[in-house]
Amino acid sequence: MPKNINIGNKIIGDNQPCFIIAEAGSNHDGKYEQAIKLIDLAVEANADAVKFQIFTAGKIAAKTNHEIAKLNSTHGQDLYELYKKLEIPRQWIPKLKKYCDEKEIMFLATPFDYDAVDSLEEIDIAAYKIASFELVHLPLLRYVARTGKPIIFSTGMANMSEIETAIDTITQEGNKDIIVLHCGISYPMPFDEVNIKAMNSIKSAFDVNVGYSDHTSGIVVPTVAVSLGAKAIEKHYTINKCLSGPDHEFALGPDELIEMVKSIRIAESIMGDGIKKPTESEMIHRKRGRRSIFINKNLKKGHVLTLEDIEVLRPGVGIETKHLNLVIGRELKYDVNKYDPLTWELI
């Protein structure tokens, strides 16, 4: 069984609430006030953490004319231009962290280069998130692992061998606080490609806490993931799905984020302890709806009961029907009336 992991004041692991990360990502669109609004929405939704992405365009993408890097879209002509538009100025980081502290929500971030890690270390970030695309960037994994902070990493596009290499790379630096998120990389991810069972295949193979980083539409998949054992959920959200940035369209709107957190908490509450027994709320229905033995006519003290003297009726306030053979031939100790429940005290 994977060990529990402490991230700030949260515990991630078995018998703990799911750790819900509201992924603001790059949906700030380069506007500080929009980033603040995203934090406010995460607080309103009762998420455990809000996460941003910290990168510098020149350290994440090359200025190249290679065909695969071209976008030719409203988001930019190429990858470099896209990331340049969405950079978070480093001076935002301590201010965003301070605002999160004031709002009592955890600030998390995904670093994409060493300088980003250094900036996040300056604010003593509680944990690091590694994006799916960076899973095979082993030097970055080593650099993050050496901070000693817990690491959450996504596994979109990865196979089991690549996940194993990432885990080994981190643990070789003495860091064993790892949470692995099953993930699919498509925006949105088709439902028939989610393969949620792979989440627990990862858990079984590597004995780690697992979760799901979701890019599907809506809130069904993260809720199902929690019911199947996800200890952490990450989901993109936005202040407005109609904004022009690359991640807004597939992200949750404000009301959907609230609904997702509620749905996850309901999914957790229904799991129970696995012991099949009547619940407290069922007891009135157990009495009211189950049958028991009733007298079907007025009878005098001393009468010997026959099958013709009784009926099996609701509610279940008399002798249980499983004891029917035990009451036949028994003598009444008192007078009884029609529709009196038959009790052991009467015979």
C-alpha positions, 0 to 999 in steps of 0.5 A: 500500500502506498504511503501517505504524503503530506503536501502543506496541510493536506494528506494524500493517500488512502482514507484521505479526502481527494486532493483537488487541484484547480488548474488555472494553467495559462488561463490568466491570458497574461493579465494579473487581475485575471489570475487573481480572479481565477484564484477567487473562483478556486476558493469559491469552489472549495478546491484544495489548491490552485495551480499555474504554469511557470515557463519562459518562451525561449526555454520551452520552445525553439524559434524554428520554422519547422512544420510541426511547430507551426500553429497559424491560429489565433493563439500564435503563428508557432509554439514560441509565439504562443508561449510568449503570450502566456508567460507569467512574469516572475514578479507575479509569483510571490504576489500570487502565493501571498494572495493564495495564503490570504485566501487559505488555498494552496498555491501550486505551480508547474515549472518548465525550466530550472529558473522557474524551480528556483523562483518557486523555491524562493516562496517555499512552494509546498509541492511541484507538478510536472506536466506530461510533456516534461515527463521525459525531461529527466534533467528537470525531474532531477532538479525538482527532485533535489528540492525534497518537495513532493512531486505530482506528475502527469503521464499523458502520452506515456507508456509504463516504461517511461513512467518507471524511468521518471519514478526511478529518476526522482527516487534516485535523488532521495525523493520518494514523495511521488503522486502519479496522475494518469492523463490523456493529452487531447483537448478535449480528450475523447471519452472512449480513450480515457482508459481510466483503468490504467490509473490503478495499473500504475498504482499496482505496478509502482506502489504509488498514490495515483490520481487523474489529470483530466482533459475531457469535457464536463465532470463525469470522468474526474468523479468516476476516477475518484470512485475508482481510487484517485487520490488527486484530481487536476482539472483546467478551469476558466473565468469564461469558456468563450475567451480566446486563449488556447485552454479556455474552450475545454476548461470548466466554467466557474459553475462547473468547477463548483459542481465538480468539487461537490460531485467528487465529495459526494463520490467520496461519501458514498464509498463507505466501509464496505460492511453490508448492514442497514443504515440509520436512515433505512431503519424506519423503512425496515420497520415500515416496509417489511412484513411481520405476523398479525392476528386476523380476527378477535381471539380469546386468551387460551386460543391455540393459534392456527394458520387461519388465525394469522396474516403476514402484513406490513409494518414489521412490528410483530414477530418476524415471518421467519418464525412463522412455524414457531407460533403455530400451535402456541396458546394465547396468554391474553385476548387479542384483537383483529390486526394486533401484531403478534409478539412473543409476549402474547404467546 
